[in-house]
Amino acid sequence: MSICKTPNKGNTKRLKSRPCFGGLQLLLIISIHFLFFIMVSVSSFVRSFGCVAFSGSRHLGSSASVSCRAFLPVLGGFSGSVSVGCASGVDSLVRSAFPSASVFSVSSFLVGGRVSRASFAKRSAALVQSCAASGGLLVAFPLGACPAAVRVSSTFGGSGSGTWGSVALAVGLGCSVLVVVPSGAFPAPPALASCFRFVGVAPCGGALWLSVPAPVQLSLF
């Protein structure tokens, strides 16, 4: 902390020392208060849902997992139901934070008597459908940009990305979705990106994007 010296009244020769904050210290204080405000606001919003489901990268050391680890304290003491998958990475972090969470295991969605690629899609779809049916919130931590082929739909289609497929399905089913990305831009095709709006900075320093529910219009013919 720097020392600012100002002359006393009536005697310019004697100097009085007083503490003052430099620019960096002031910026740090403002940042801490701003982060606290964000965490309280995010916590209040998430807690307004009775059910919260999670989806994210399977890589524990990824930026998505780092974001998830920083985000989870926001839900400390959450009394609603939590749903999550059986994978490593984001899923494992959520399971550790919420030991009583409902775990959607891929082994429950065998195809031809075995676990296949389709089993993972079925598992992700079941997780999102359960969340949507409960009027819950899906919180997603994707790793990388959304594949160009992913579309908002009432059926699952991730084009190789389970997290983005879950996001698109949730929007298609009218489920609220909160996506946490490491940078400000929303890395998805325009059709999907148009269903989201930027709502603030995440506790991890990334960006929070919230869906504007837009269920797919089903054809009658």
C-alpha positions in Angstrom: 0.0 0.0 0.0 1.5 3.4 -1.0 1.9 6.4 1.4 0.6 9.7 0.3 2.0 12.7 2.1 0.0 15.9 2.4 0.9 19.1 4.2 -0.8 20.0 7.5 -2.8 23.2 7.8 -0.7 26.1 8.8 2.6 24.4 8.4 3.7 23.4 5.0 7.0 22.1 6.3 5.5 19.3 8.4 4.1 16.4 6.5 1.5 14.0 7.6 1.5 10.4 6.3 -1.8 8.7 5.5 -2.5 5.5 3.6 -4.1 5.6 0.2 -5.1 2.9 -2.2 -3.4 2.6 -5.6 -5.2 1.8 -8.8 -4.4 -2.0 -8.5 -5.7 -2.3 -5.0 -8.9 -0.4 -5.8 -9.5 -2.5 -8.9 -9.0 -5.7 -6.8 -11.6 -4.5 -4.3 -14.1 -3.7 -7.0 -13.5 -7.0 -8.7 -14.1 -9.0 -5.4 -17.4 -7.2 -4.7 -18.5 -7.6 -8.3 -17.6 -11.4 -8.2 -19.6 -11.7 -4.9 -22.6 -10.0 -6.5 -22.4 -12.3 -9.5 -22.2 -15.5 -7.3 -25.2 -14.4 -5.2 -27.2 -13.6 -8.4 -26.4 -16.8 -10.1 -27.0 -18.8 -6.9 -30.5 -17.2 -6.5 -31.4 -17.9 -10.1 -30.3 -21.6 -10.1 -32.0 -22.2 -6.7 -35.3 -21.0 -8.2 -35.4 -24.4 -9.9 -36.4 -27.5 -8.1 -34.3 -29.7 -10.4 -30.9 -29.0 -12.0 -29.2 -31.3 -14.5 -25.6 -31.1 -15.6 -23.8 -31.9 -18.9 -20.2 -31.3 -19.9 -16.8 -32.4 -21.1 -15.5 -35.9 -20.0 -12.0 -34.5 -19.7 -11.1 -33.7 -16.1 -8.3 -31.3 -16.9 -10.2 -29.4 -19.6 -11.3 -25.7 -19.4 -14.9 -27.0 -19.1 -14.1 -29.0 -15.9 -12.2 -26.0 -14.5 -15.3 -23.9 -15.1 -17.5 -26.5 -13.5 -15.3 -26.7 -10.4 -15.5 -23.0 -9.9 -19.2 -22.9 -10.5 -20.3 -25.7 -8.2 -19.8 -23.7 -4.9 -22.7 -21.5 -6.1 -25.0 -24.4 -5.5 -23.7 -25.2 -2.0 -26.6 -26.4 0.2 -28.9 -26.7 -2.8 -32.0 -28.7 -1.6 -33.5 -29.6 -5.0 -32.8 -32.7 -7.1 -29.7 -33.0 -9.1 -29.2 -35.2 -12.2 -26.0 -36.0 -13.9 -24.3 -38.6 -16.2 -21.9 -41.4 -15.3 -18.8 -40.0 -17.2 -15.6 -38.5 -15.8 -14.8 -34.8 -16.1 -17.8 -32.6 -15.4 -20.0 -35.5 -14.4 -17.5 -36.8 -11.8 -17.2 -33.3 -10.3 -20.9 -33.0 -9.9 -21.3 -36.4 -8.4 -18.6 -35.6 -5.9 -20.4 -32.3 -4.9 -23.8 -34.0 -4.8 -23.4 -37.6 -3.6 -27.2 -38.1 -3.6 -27.6 -37.0 -7.3 -29.6 -39.1 -9.7 -27.0 -40.7 -12.0 -27.9 -41.6 -15.5 -25.7 -44.6 -16.3 -24.9 -45.5 -19.9 -25.2 -49.2 -18.9 -28.9 -48.7 -18.5 -29.2 -47.9 -22.2 -27.8 -51.0 -23.9 -28.3 -51.3 -27.6 -28.2 -54.9 -28.9 -27.3 -56.1 -25.5 -24.2 -53.9 -25.2 -23.0 -50.4 -24.7 -22.6 -48.7 -28.0 -22.3 -45.2 -29.4 -26.1 -45.0 -29.4 -26.2 -45.8 -25.7 -24.4 -42.5 -24.9 -26.9 -40.6 -27.0 -29.8 -42.4 -25.3 -28.4 -41.7 -21.9 -27.9 -37.9 -22.7 -31.4 -37.7 -24.2 -33.0 -39.4 -21.1 -31.2 -37.0 -18.8 -32.4 -33.9 -20.7 -36.0 -35.3 -21.1 -36.2 -35.9 -17.3 -35.0 -32.4 -16.6 -37.5 -30.9 -19.1 -40.4 -32.9 -17.7 -39.5 -31.6 -14.2 -39.4 -27.9 -15.3 -35.7 -27.9 -14.4 -32.6 -26.2 -15.5 -29.8 -27.8 -17.6 -26.4 -26.3 -16.8 -23.9 -27.2 -19.6 -20.1 -26.9 -19.7 -19.1 -27.6 -23.3 -15.6 -28.0 -24.5 -15.0 -26.3 -27.8 -17.4 -25.0 -30.4 -20.7 -26.6 -31.3 -20.6 -28.8 -34.4 -22.2 -26.9 -37.4 -24.7 -29.8 -37.9 -26.3 -29.5 -34.5 -29.9 -28.1 -34.6 -32.5 -27.3 -32.1 -34.8 -30.4 -32.1 -37.1 -32.5 -30.0 -34.8 -35.5 -30.7 -31.1 -35.9 -29.8 -28.5 -35.1 -32.3 -25.0 -34.0 -31.1 -22.9 -34.7 -34.2 -20.2 -36.1 -32.0 -20.8 -33.7 -29.1 -22.9 -35.0 -26.3 -23.0 -31.7 -24.4 -24.0 -29.6 -27.4 -26.5 -32.3 -28.4 -28.0 -32.0 -24.9 -28.2 -28.2 -25.1 -30.0 -28.3 -28.5 -32.4 -31.0 -27.2 -33.2 -29.1 -24.0 -34.0 -25.9 -26.0 -36.2 -28.0 -28.3 -38.1 -29.3 -25.4 -38.6 -25.9 -23.9 -36.2 -26.6 -21.0 -34.2 -23.7 -19.5 -30.5 -23.9 -20.3 -27.6 -22.1 -18.8 -24.4 -22.6 -20.8 -21.0 -21.7 -19.3 -18.3 -20.9 -21.9 -14.7 -19.8 -21.3 -15.0 -16.7 -23.5 -17.6 -14.0 -24.3 -18.7 -15.3 -27.7 -21.3 -18.1 -27.9 -19.6 -20.8 -30.0 -22.6 -22.2 -31.8 -24.3 -22.0 -35.3 -26.6 -18.9 -35.7 -29.8 -20.9 -35.4 -28.8 -22.3 -32.0 -27.0 -19.1 -30.8 -30.2 -17.0 -31.5 -31.9 -19.0 -28.8 -29.5 -17.6 -26.1 -28.7 -14.3 -24.6 -25.7 -13.2 -22.6 -26.6 -12.7 -19.0 -23.3 -12.1 -17.2 -19.9 -13.3 -16.2 -19.5 -16.7 -14.6 -17.8 -17.3 -11.2 -14.9 -19.0 -13.1 -14.4 -15.9 -15.3 -16.2 -17.2 -18.3 -19.5 -16.1 -19.8 -23.0 -17.2 -18.9 -25.6 -17.7 -21.7 -29.2 -18.3 -20.9 -31.7 -19.9 -23.3 -34.9 -18.2 -24.4 -37.2 -21.3 -24.5 -38.2 -21.9 -28.0 -39.8 -25.4 -28.4 -39.7 -26.9 -31.9 -42.9 -26.3 -33.8 -44.3 -29.7 -34.6 -46.1 -30.2 -37.9 -49.7 -31.4 -37.8 -49.4 -32.9 -41.3 
